C-alpha cells in the first residue's frame, strides 16, 4: 500500500455537495418549466376554443355568407391567427377565409392541397382534430361546423368545416423567460448556501484532517516504516516531551529486534512450507502456496517458481505471489537458456561483476534491490527455479540463504513424489474406467488383471479368472489354435488387430474389435500380453439398418425409389434372356390429400401401410412393388404369357384397392389412377420408363380417375410442348417479348370513350402465341404475378407518356388475375404504380371476373373498396358466365358490367339470346352501372345492342387491339 494514491477528503466532500446542488437546480427548474409549459398549453387551447366558439355562434345566427365572412375576416386579423378558413357545400368550397383570395374557391382549387384534403375529410367524417406543434409553436384546429345561410335548395348548408392555425410563439417566449428568471434566482440562492457550508467544513474539518494526512503520508513513504514519524503538536508541553521520548525509545527497539524477527519469520516460513508439502495433493496446489508463504512470512516482495519452456529454454512462471515497487511484475535476473548449477545471490546490482554474471536482468536497474535464484532439481522433469526478490540491498545473508536453499530442496522432493503418484493414479484410472474391456495375461495365458468393462462385456468376474488360463474366443466361429496364432503375430510384430467373436459367461457370443499388444521385460522376452476389445454389436446392427433404410421406405417397409434402378436392371436382364417385356406401373391414390386434411396425417400413414400390404398380397412371382414417395407406388410386372398380361396386371392392382378401407372408426373407398410404360417399347432406362408411366397416370386422372392408361407418344408430345411454352414464358419478360395492345371502346355515337389493354406475346420461334394458350399456364405456374405487375407498370407508363404528349386521354382497362387480386399487397402495388408514373387514378379501370369476387365475398368487398378509394374504376368482366348473387353484387363498389362476347355474338341468333342480353342491360341500369358489350363484330350486332340500350361497345367492328404507337393516333 506504500505510495498509494487516493482522492482527498476535500474533494470527496466538495464533489457530492456540487452534485446535490446541480440535482436540486435541475429538479426545481424541471418542475417549474413543466408547470409553465402545461399552463402554456391550457392558454393556447383556451384561445383556440374562444375563436372556434365565436365561429359556431356566428354560424347559428348568420343569415347569409356575408355575415360569416365579416366575422372570419375580423377573427383572422388577430395577431396570433395565422389562417382561418370556413368551407361548406357539395362539392366543397370556401365560404369565408382570412385570405380573401380563397373565398368561393372549390376545395380542389386551393393552393394548399393538404389543407383541402383535411377540410374534405372533416366535412365528410364530422370529426374534429386538434394538433399542437410544439416545435413550430403553432396549434392547428379542424372542426365540423353546422351552417345556416344562403346556399342549397333549403337555404341550409349542413356540412361545414373550420380550419384554424394559431401562432403561440409569444406565449411560448413568455414561458421560457419565466423559467430562465426563476432558474437564475434559485441558482444564486443555492450557490450562496453551498458556499457557506463549504467554508464551515473547511475551517473545522478539512484543515485538521489535512495535517493528520500529511503525517500519515510521511509514514507510508519508502523507508517511512523505520523512520521517526511525529504527530503534529500544537503546543509544547509535558505531553509533547513525553511523545518525543517515546518515539526515540521505539526507534531503538525496532533497530535491535529487526534481525531477530527476520530470522524467526524465515524459520516459520520453512515450517509452514513443510506443512503445505504434507497437505497439498499436487504441484498445482503446492507451488502457489509456497510463493504466498515466502512473501507473507519471509518479508519478501516477490516470489515465483518457473520452469523452462520446451522451445528456447526460457524460464516462465507457473506460480507467483507479490509485486515489485512499481506495481508490476519484475522477474529479476532470469537465465535465458538454463538453470544455474548453484544458488545465485545478488545483494547489490551496482557492484562490479554483477552485470557480467547476469546480463539479461539486474544490469538494467542499478537500484533494483536484492535477488536470489534457488535451483529446484530431482523433480522427475526439467529443472526449475525458485526466484525471490526484495526491494532492499544486502537482504540475503548467509543464514537466510541456507534456510531458503533447504526450502527449495524440499520443494524438489515433493514435486518428484507428486509426479510419481500422479502417474500411478492416472494409469489406474485409465485402466479401470476405460469403456473397452482390458485383460492382461502372462506368457502362460494366466490372467493377471482385468478391468470393470471386461466384466460388463463378458459377464466374467475378474476374481474368478485371476491366475487361471482364459478361453475367450467362441470355438464355433474361430478354429482351434486361433488364440495361439494371434499371440504369435503380436509377439513378432508387437501388435495384432482384428474382429473376433467373444463368448460371454452365459454362452452367447458377440462381435468385437480387438487388439493385442506385447509388454516386454527389460531383457527382451515377452513379459505380458494386453488384450483390449469393444462390443461392436450395435455398430453391426446399425450398418445393417442403414443398408436396409438406404433402399427401403421407413413407413411401409417397401423398397424405396433408390431400389428402382437395381430392381429394373435385374428385371431387364431376365427379360432380355427370355425375350419378354416388362410393365412399369405408376400408381397414384386419388384425392389422398383430402384424407390427410380431414382425418389427419396419422390416418393417412395407416392408409399407406394398408395400401402397401394389399398391393403386396396380389403380386405374382417376379413382380415387385416400391413406394415412390407420398401416395405414389411403382409396381414392376414382368410379362408372363403375352401382351394381355400387362393390362390384366393393372386391373389386378386396381381391384386390390377396390374394397373399402376401415381406419379410425371410418369406412371409405379409395380410387387409384394407374399409368403403365412398357420395356422396351417405351424406353430401356428406369428413369425414362418412370417419367412416361407418370405421364400415363396423369392421363388416367384426366379421363376420370380409377383407371389404367398405357403410355402413348402423344402424351410425351403434349407434355413436352407444355413444358417448352412454360420455360419460354419464364424468360419472356427478361427478353422483352411481351407487349400491350389497346382495343378501343366506343359510345353509341361512335366516339372513342375508353380502351382495354390486352397482353400479347411474340416468341422468336413460335411467333404470336395466343393468350388462351399461355395465360392459363401463367396462372397455374404462378408467373401471372410478375407478369401482372409488369402489365400495370407498363400501362401506367404508357398513360403518363400520352399525357406528356398532350393527347386526349380516355380511361384504359386492365384485366386482373385471381392470384393478383387475392394478394394482400395488391392495392399497394396498384397505388405505387399510379404514384410512380404520376397517372390520375380516373384513367385506370381494373376488370375482375364474377368468380374472383364471389370466391370470398367479404374479402373481395374489402379489397374492391380499397381500390375504389384510390379513385379508379372497377368493372366486372365476362358478366353472365359465372354465378353471382344479386344481393352480394350490390355490395361491391362497381362501375361497369362487361357483357361476355359469347352472348353478344349470338344476340341475333334467336329471341332467347336477345332476351339474355336485354336482361343483363336492364340489370346493370337498375344497379346504376354502365354496360360494355364485348365481341361486337358486325353492324347488325351493334344496332341490336343500341336498341337494347347498351352504353358502349367493343369489338373488331370498331377496331382490333393495336400497338401503342398506332392506338395513339386515335388520341390525337
N, C-alpha and C positions, 0 to 999 in steps of 0.2 A: 504493500500500500504506500511505500515511500514515494513522495513526489506526485501523488495522485492529484488530479485537477477536479475541482467541483465548483458549482455555482455558488456565489457568495450569498450570505443571508440578506444583504441589502437588496440584491436583485430578486431573490425569492420572495421578499415582501412587496417590492415595487411592482413586479410582474402581475401577481394576482390583483393588486389594487388597480392597476391600469385596465386589466381585463374586466373587472367588475364595473369600473367607470364606463368603459365602452359598451358593455352589455346593457347597463341601465339606460345609457343615452339612446342606444338603438331601440330598446323596448319602448321608452317613452315617446320617441319620435314616431315609431311604427304605430303605436296606439293612436296618437294624435292624428297622424296622417290618414289612417284608415277611417277614423271618425269623420274627418273633414271630407274625405272622398265620398263616404256614404251620404253625408249631408249634401254634397255637390250633386250626386245622382238624384236625390229626392227633389232638389230645387229644379233640376233640368226636367224631371218628369212632371212637376207641377206647372212649369212654364209651358210644356207641350200640351198638358191637359187643358190649360186655360185657353190656348189657341184652338184646340180641337173642339172644346165645348162651345166656344164662340161660333165656330162654323156650323156645328149641329144646331144651335139655337137659331141661327140665321136661316138654315135650311128649312126649318119647320115653319117660319113665319114669312119667308120671302115669297113675293107674288110673281116675280119674274127673274130672269137671269141677270138683269142689270143690278138688282139689289145684291145678289151674291157676288158679282164682280167687284162692286164698290167695297164690300166687306173684305173680300180676299185681297184686293189691292191695298186697303188700309192695313190689314194684318201683315201683308208681305213687306210693307215699308218699314217694319220694325227692324232695329239694328241687328238683332240676333236671328232673324228669319232669313235663311239663305234662299229657300224656294218654297212656294206654296202653290199647289195645283189641285183643282177640283174637276173630276171627269164624270160623265154620265152618258146614258143613251145606248142604243144598239143599232149600228156599231158604235163603240165608244168614241167620244170626242171630248175635248177640253171646253168646259163652260165657264171657268174662271181660273186665273193664274196670276201670280206675282209678276211673271214675264208676260207682258201684254201681247207679245208676238205669237204666243202659243194659243191664245183664245180662239175657239171654234176650229182648231186643228183636229183632225182624226188622230186617235192614238197611234195608228200605224205610221203617221207622218211626223211624229215627234223626233227631234234630233237625238234625244236620249232613248235608245231602244230598250235598255234595261228598265228605265222608269216606265216606259209604255207597257212593257210586259208585266211589271209589278202591279200597275193600276188595273190592267185587264184581269190579272189573277185575283186581286182583292174584290173587284166588281163581280167576278163570276162565283167566287167561293164564299163571299160575305164574311170573311175572317180577317181581322186586323193584325198588323205586325209592327213591333217597335224594336229598333236596333240602335243601341248606344255604342258608338265607335270611340273608345277612349283614346286611341292613338291619334285620330283626326279631330278630337274634341267636338263631335257633332252627334245629333240624335235624329234618326230617320223614323217617321211615323207614317204608317199606311193604315187607313181606317175606312170601313164602309159607311156611307152617309145616305140615308133616305131623303130624297129631294122632293119638293113641291114647286111647281112653277111651270113656265111655258115649255112646250115640247111634248111629244107623244100624242096619241089620239085623245086621251082623257085629261091632258094638261098635267100629268104626273110622271116624273122620272123616278122609278123605284130603285134603280141600280146605280148608285153613285159611289165614287171612291175618292178619298182625300189623300194627298201626299204632302208631307211637311218635313223640311230639313232645317233644324235649329243649329246655330253656331254657339257652342257652350264654352268658347275659348276664354271669355272674360271671367266666368265663374271658376274655371279651372285655374287660371292665373292667380285669382284671389286665394284659392285653396293652397296653392304652392307657396305663396308669400307668407300666409299664416303659419304653415308648417315650418318654414325656414326661420321666422322670428321666434317661434316657441323653442325650436331646437337650439338656437344660439343662446337664448336666455337660460334654458335649463343646463346647457353645456357649461356656461360660465359659473353657475351656482355649484354644479357638481365638481368642477375643476377646483374651485376655491376650497370646498370641503375636503377633497382628496389631498390638496397641498398641505392643509393644516394637520391632517392625520399623519402625513409623511414626516413633517417637521418634528412632531412629538415622538414618533418612533425612532427617528434618527438620534435625537438627544438622549433619550432614556434607555434605548435598547441597542441600537446598532453600534454606537461608539464603544461601549464596554465589550460587546461581543467581538469587535474587530481587534481589540487589544488581546483578548484571550486567543483568538485565531492566530495572531502573529506569533505568540509564544508557542502554540502547538505546531505551527509551521516550521519553526526552528528545530523542534523536537523530531519532526519527521524527515528533515533534510538528511542527505547522506552523511553518515557519521554522527548524527544527532542523538542516537540511542546512547552512545558513550559520552556525549558532551554534557557539560554542566548547564542545564537549562533552568532559569529562574523565572518564577511567575512575577508579573508586574506588581509592585507595591507602591501605593500612593504616598504613604508616609514612612519615614524611617523611625521605627520604634523597636521595642523588645521583640515583638513577633517577627519583624523583618530580620533582626540579627539572628534569631533562632532558625529561621528558614535558611539563611546563608550558611550557618554552621552545619545544619543537617545535609545540605547539598554537598559540602566538602567531604563529610563522612561517607555518604553514599558513593561518591566517586571513588574513594579509596577502596571500599569494599568491592565494588564492581571490578576494579583492576585486579585484585588478588584472587577473586573467585572465578574469573572468566576461564582460566585454563582448566581448573578443576571441573567446572560444569561441562566444558567441551569434551574432556575425556570420559566423563560419565555418560554423556549423550552418545559418544561413539560406542562404548560398551553396550549401552542399551540398544543402540542401532543393530549391533551384531546379534544380540539376544533376540530381538523382535524378528530379524531376518530369519534366524534358525526356526523360530516358531512358524513363520509363514511357510518355510520349506516343508515343515512337517504337515501342515494342514492343507496346503494347496494340492490340487489334483493334477494339474498340468502346467506347462510353461506359460500358457496364455493367462492363467490366473496368478502365477507367481511373479513374473517379471514386472508388471505394473506395481505390485505391492512392494517389491524391492526398491524401485525408483522412488515411490512415495515415502517409504521408511527412511531412505538415505537423506531425502530433503527435509522431512519433518523432524526426524530425531538426530540427524547428523549435522545440522546447521549449514547445509549446502544450499546453493541457489538453484542448481540444475543437476539432474541425474538421468541418464538414459543408457539403455542397453541396445547394442546394434550388432548385426551380422552382415558379412559381405554379400553383395549381390552376386547372382550367378554370372552375369556378364559385367566385366570391368573390375570386380572385386572391391568396389567402394562400399564402406560401411553405411548401412541405412538403419535408422532406429526402428525397433519393434515395440519398445515401451519407453515412455518418457514422463518426467514429472518435474515441475518447477519452471522458472523462466529466468531470463537474463536481465540486466539492469535496464536495457532499453525496451523491455516488454516483449521482445521477440524471442526466438529460439536460437541461441548461439551454441553451435555444436562443438566449438572449441577446436583443438588440434586433432584432425582426423587423418590417419594414414589412408592414402588413396588406393593402395594395392594389396596390403597385407596387414595383419595384426602383429604388433611388435612382440618379440620374444620375451621381453622383460617389461616390468612396470615403467610407465612413462610419467614423470612428475615435472611440472613446470610451475614454480612458485613465483617467478618474476619474468615476464616475457621480455623485459628490456635488457636482461643480462646477455653478455656476449655468448654466441654459440647456439642460442635458443632458436633463432630463425633458421639456421642451417639444419638443426635437428628436426624442426617441424615447419617446413617452408609453406605448407598449404593452410596453416591455421593461425598460430599466435603471431606470426610476423606481421599480420595486417593490423593488429591493435596492441600498442605497447602498454596500454593501461587496462588490459583485459582481466587482470587478477590472477588467480591460481587455477590450474587444471591438472587432472590426473586421469590416466588411462590404465585400467587393470585388465589383462587378458583373461578370457574365460575359455578353458580348454577341457578336453576329455568329455565333451557333451554328446558324443555319438554323431556329430555332424561337423560342419565347418566351425573354426574358432570364432568366438565373438569377443566383445569388449564391453566393460563397464566404464562409462565416462562420467566424471564428476567435475563440477565447476563451482567456484566460489569467487565472488567479486571482492576478493581481498588478497593481497600478496602474502606469501610465506604462510599459507594456511596449512599445507600438508607437511607436518613434521614427521619424524621417524615413527613415533607411536601411532599416529593417525594412519600412516601408510601401512604399517604392519596389520592393524585391525581391518582396514579395508581390503587388503590383499587376502586375508583369511576369509572375508565375506565373499570375494569373487571366486575363491576355490570352492566354497560350499555351494555356490550357485552352479558351478560347472558340474559337480557331482549330482546335484538334484536334477539338472537337465538331462544327464545321461540316464538316470533312473526313470525319468518321465518318458523318454523316448522308448526305452526297452519295454516298459509296462504298456504304453500305447500300442506298440507293435503287436504285443501278445493279445491285448483286448480286441484290437481290430481284426486280427486273424481269427480269433474265436467267434467274434460277432458275424463276420462274413461266412464262416463255415456253418454256423448254427442257423442263421437267418436266411441263408440262400434259398430261393424258391426252387432250385433244382436239387434233385437228390444226389448226395455225395456219399461214396463209400470208399474207404481206404483199406487195402488188403496187403498182406506181406507176400513175399515170393512163394510161400506155400499155400496161397489162396485163403488164408485165415483172415477174418475180418478184424481190423484194428479199431476203426472208428466209423460211425455213421452220423448223419445229421437228422433234424426233425423232418425235413422234406423227404428223406429216404423212407421213413416210417409212414408218412402220409401217402406216398405214392404206392408203396408195395404192401403196406399192412403188416410189415415185419418189424418188430421192436428191436432196437439196437442191442439191448442186453441179451436178447435171445440168440443172436448170431455172433456176438463178440467172441473172438478166439476160435471160431469154427469156420470150416470151409463154406463158401456161399455158392449155391446154384441159383443163378438169377435169370437165365435166359429160358424161354419157352422151348422145350425139346420138340414140340410138334411143328415148330416153324424153323428152328435152326438145327443143322445137322450135329451129330456127335463130334466133339473136339472143336466146336466153334469158339468157345471161350479161350482155349489154349492158343488157337491161331491168332486171335486179335491181340492177345498179350504178347505174342512173339513179334507181331508187327509193331506194337507200341515200344517194345524193348529195342527193336532195330532202328525205328525212325524217331522215337521219342514221343510220338502221339499217334493215336488211331481215332478216327471219327466215322460215324455212320448211323443208320437207322436200325434198331433192333426191336424185338418183341420181348417184353419182360413179363414174367409170371408173378401175379400177386399171391399173397398168402391164401386167398380164397380159391385159387385155382384159375381165375380169369387172367387174361393177358391183355396188354395194351401196347400200342406202338410208342417208341421213344427215340429221341435224338440222344446219342451217347458219344462221349469222348473219353479215352483212357490215356493218361499221361504217366510218365515214369519219374519217380523221385530217386535219385542216385545217392549212394553214400559217398563220403569224401574220397574213398579209394577207388571208386569207379563202378562197382557192381550195383545192380538194382536193389534199392532199399525198400521202396513201397510202390504200389500201383494205386493211382487215384482215378476212380470212375465217377463221371458227372453225367447225369441223364435228366431229361424232362419229358413229361407226358405230352404227346402231340396228337392225342385222340381228337381233341376239339379242332385242331387245325386240319386234320384229315377229313373230319365231318364237314367243316366249312368249305374246304376245297370241293368236296363232292356236291355240297349245296350250291355253291357258286356255279359249278358246271351245269347243274340242273336249271338254276334260275336264268342262266345265260340263254337258254334255249326253250324255256317253258314260261307260261303265264302263271303268275303267283296266285291269281284268284281261282281260275278253273282247273289248273294243273295241265292244261293242254299245251302242246308245243306252241311257241310264240312265233312272231313273224321272222325272228332271227333263224328259225329252223326251216323256213320255207325253201331257201336255196338248196341246202343239202337234201331235204326231202324230195324236191323236184329232180335234183340231179340223180338220186337213186332210182326214182320212178322212170326218168327218161332213159337211163341205162338199160333197165329191164324192158321198156317199150321198144327201144331200138333192137334189142336182141330178139324180141318176139314179133316185131313188125306191127305193133298196135299203137293206138292213140291214147292220149291222157286228157281227161277233162279237169280243168281248174275251175271250181265252183266258188263264186264270191257271194256270201250271204250277208244281208243287212236286215236287222229287225226293224219293221215298220213302226214308226211313231214311238220308238223306245224312250224318247225324251219325255213324253207325257207320263210314263210310268215313274221316272225319276222325280218329275216335278210334283206329281200327285201323291205317290206312295212313299217317296224318299229313296235316296241312293242305296240304302242298305237293302231295300226290297229289290231294287234294280240289280244289285250284285247277286242276290239269291236267284233272281231270274236268269242271269247269265250262267250261273253254275248249273241250273237245271237244263237250260238250253244245251250246254256242252254235254251233259250226261245223255240227253235224248239223241243228239247227233251221233255221239259215240256208240249208242246202243243199236243204231241202224247201219253202221258201217259194215262193209264186207271185207273179205280178205284182200289185202293190198291197198285198201283205202286208208286215208289219214285225214284227220280234222285238226286245224290250227286256229288259234284266236289271233286275228289280225290286229285287233285293237278296238276299244269301245264296244259297240254292239255288232261288230263285223267278224265273221268267221270265214275261213277258207277250207275247202274240202278238196283233196286230191283224189281223183277217181280214175284208176286205170281201166281202160276198155277191156271187157271180158269176152263178150260174144259178138258184138257188132255195133254199128253207129247208134242203134236204138237204145243201147245200154246207157249212154250218157244222158239222154233225155229222161229215161226211167230213173236214173240216179238223182237228177234234180228234183223230180216229182217225189221220190222217196224221202229226200231231205225235207221237202215242204210238208209231207204227210206226217213226219215225225214231230212237227211243231203244231199240227192242227188241233190236237187235244188240248182243252182248256188247262191253264195253269192255276194252281191254288197256292197263293202266298199271302202271308199277313192277314189271314181271315177273308181274303177276297178271291173270287174266281173270275178270270178274264181270259180272253182269247188273244192270240198274237199271230199276226201275219208276217210273212218274210218275202223279200224280193231276192231272187237268185239270178246272177249273171254267170254265164259259162263261156270260157275261152278254151280252145282245143289245141293241144300239141300234136303234130307240128303245123296244123293248118293255119293257126293264128299267131304263131311265134314259137321260138325254141328257147327263149330265155324266160326265167321265172318272173322277173320284174315286168317284162313286156306282157306276158300272159296275165299277170295280176292286173295291170292297168287296163287291159282290154276286157277282162272279166268285170272290172269295176264299171266300165262304160256300159256293158250289157246290163249290169244290175240297175244302173240309173234309168236305162231304157225300160226295164221291167217296172220301175216305180212310175214312170210316165204313162205306162199302159194300164195303170190301175192297181199296182202292187199285188203281192201274194201270187207271183207267177215266176216262170222261168224264161229267160231270154238268152239266146246264143248270140255271140258277137258277130257283127257284120261290118264290112268295110265302110258302109255309110255312117255308122256310129263314129268311127275314127275321123272321118272327113268333117262331120258336123262339129265334133268336139275341137278338132284342130283349128277349124275356121273361127270358132267362138273364142278360143284362147288367143289366136292371132289378132283378132279385132280388139280384144281387151288389152293385149300388150301394146298394140299401136295406139289405142286411146290413152294409155297412161303417159305416152310421150307426146301426144298431140299438142298439149298446152306448151310444153317446152319448145317444140318446133314451130309454133305459130300456125298450126294447121286449122285451128278453129276460128270462126268469124261469125259476126252477127249480120243478118239481113233484116230489112224492115219492110213489112207489108202494110199498105195504107188501110185506114178505116175511114169511111166517108159517111156524111149525113144524108138525109133523104133527098136533099137538093144537089148532091154530088160533091159538096165541099169536103176537103180533107180536114178531119177534126181529131184524128188520133192515128196511132200506128202500133204495131206489135213487133217486138224484136224476136226473131227466130234464129236458133242456133244451127249453123251449118258446118260440116266437116269435109274438107277436101284433102284426101290422102294422096301422097305422091304416086302410089302404085294402084290403090283401089279406086281412085277418083273420088267423086262425090258420094259419100256414104249417107244413105237416108237416115233421118233422125229416128225413125221407127226401128232401125237396126242397131244403133249404138246407144240411144238414150236408156232403154231397159238394161243394157249391160252396165252402163254407168251407175244406175241406181242400185243394181244388185251388188256391184263391187265396191260401192261407196265413193267412186270417182266423181259422182254428181256433186259432192260437197265442194271440192276445189273448182270444178267447172262452173257450178252455180255462183260461187264468189267471183270468178272471172267474168261471168256474164253481167253481174250487177256493176262491177267496177268499169267494164268496157262500155256498158250502156251509159253510165253517168259521165264517163269521159267524153263520149260522143255528144251527149246533150250539151255539155259545157263547151265543146268546140263549136257546135252550131250556134249557141248563144253568142260566143265571142265573134262569130262571123256576121252577126246581126240578122240571122234568118228568122222567119216566122216559126214560132215554137208551138208544137202540139204535144199532148201527153203521149208517152210511149209505154207500152205494157211489156212486162217480162214474166215468163212462166216460172213458178216456184215448185221445186221438188218436195215431196213429203219429208225426205230426210232433212232438207234445209229448214222447212217450216217447224219441225219438231225440236230443233236445236235451241238451247236456252239463250245462246248469244246471237240469234238470227236478227232480232230487232236492232241490236247494237251494230251488227255488221251492215245492215241497210243504212242506219243513221250515219255510220262512219263513211260509207261510200258517197252519200249525198254531201256530207260536210267536206270531204277530201277534195271534191271537184266543184264545190260551190253551186250545186244544182238545186233550184227550188223544188220542194217535195211535190208540188202540184203537177210537175211534169212527169212524175213516175207513177205507174199503175202496176200493182202486183196481182197476178192471176193465180188463184188457188182452185182446186177441184173440190167437188162435193165430198168425196171420200176422205180427203185430208181433214176437213173441218168437222166431219161427223164422227171421226175415229175417237176423238176425245173432245166433247163439246165444251166443257169448262175451260180446258187449256187452250183450245182454239179461240174461244171468245176472248180470253185474256190476251192472247198473242195478237189477235186482229185489232183489239182496242189499242194496244201499244203502237202497232203500225199506223193505225188511223190517227193517233195523237201526233205522229210525225208530220202529218199534213198530206200524205199521199192517198191515192185511191185504191180500193180493193174491189176485185171482180171475181165472180165465180165462173170458172172456165168449164166448157163441155157440160153445161147445165142440162139436166134431163137424163143423163146416162147413169147416174148413181142414185142412191136413196138418201133423201133428206127430209126431215120433218119440218113442216112449215112453222111449227111452234118454235123449233130451235133456230130456223133460218132467220126469224125476226130478231133474234138476239144478237146476230152478227152485224157489225158496222160495215155493211156492204154498200157499194156504189153502183155496180153493174152486174147483169147476168148475161153470159155469152151462150147463145143457143148453139148446141152441138151441131156440127155440119151434117151428121147423119140424118137429122130431122130436116135440115134446110134442103138437102139435095133431093129428098123425096116429098117436098112440100106440094108439088103439082101432080104427084102420082095418084092421089085419091083424096076424098074428103076427110078420111081419118087422119092422114098425115098433116093436112092443113089445120085440122082441129087441134092437134097436139101443139103445133107452133102457136096457134091463136091462144091456147090456154096458157102457154109459158109467157107470152107477151102480156096477157091480162094479169097474170100473177105478178110479174115484175112491176107493172104500172101500179097495181094496188099496194105493193110494198114500197113504192116510191123509188124504184131502181130503174136505171137506164138499161135498154136492151140492145145487144150487139149480136147480129146474125153472122155466123162463120160459114165459109164454104159457098158463098154466092158466086156461081159460075156462069150465069146467063141473065139476060134482061128479064126473062119471064119470072125467074126466081125473085129478082129484085122488085118487080112490080107487085107480085103477090105479097111480099114482106111489107112493102109500103102500104098496101091496102089493109094489112093486119095491124098497122100502127107501130112497126118496129122503128126504133130510134136511129140506128146506124147499121152499116153493112160492111162486110169484109169478105174478100174472096178474089179469085182470079179475074172475075168480070171487071173489077176495079183496079187490078194490079197485083202481080205476083210479088213475092218477097225479093227485095233488091238490095245490093250492097249500099253501104252508107253514102258513097260518092254519088250514086245515081239517085238515091232517095232524097239527097239534099236539094236536088233540082226542084222537087215538089214543095220545098220550104222557101222558095225564092220570094 
